Amino acid sequence: LACKFQEVEIHMVEEFVYFCGERLAQSEILSAELQLCAVLQFDFAIPTAVDFLYCALQRLDWPNLFSVHRGMHKQAVMLAQYLCDLSLLSPTCAALPASLVASAALCLALACLRCGH
């Protein structure tokens, strides 16, 4: 479970089967994982475009590393967040990957505010 949240590299179930010397089958590992999640009462959620937006901003070290023209970094983030929220109302946008919507929202927000010119 920890590797799903903290690790940079994603491990497949087949790797865990190999790590345990093939003493457990894939289905047994997945079943144990589900059982552990149920006992710990984990609630899983699908990340939204806003989640991806904040991850991207964190990776960009926003606004320290990424210089936004005329100090409009707060406005750009608010507009990008609004666009991400607005995309939930469109069935076309809702079908797109949330990471793509977040990236497009940030690019559109920067373009609308004429940042980078």
Secondary structure, DSSP 8 states (H G I E B T S, - for coil): -HHHHT-SS---HHHHHHHTTT-S-HHHHHHHHHHHHHHHT-------HHHHHHHHHHHTTTTTSS--GGG-HHHHHHHHHHHHHHHTT-HHHHTS-HHHHHHHHHHHHHHHTTTT-
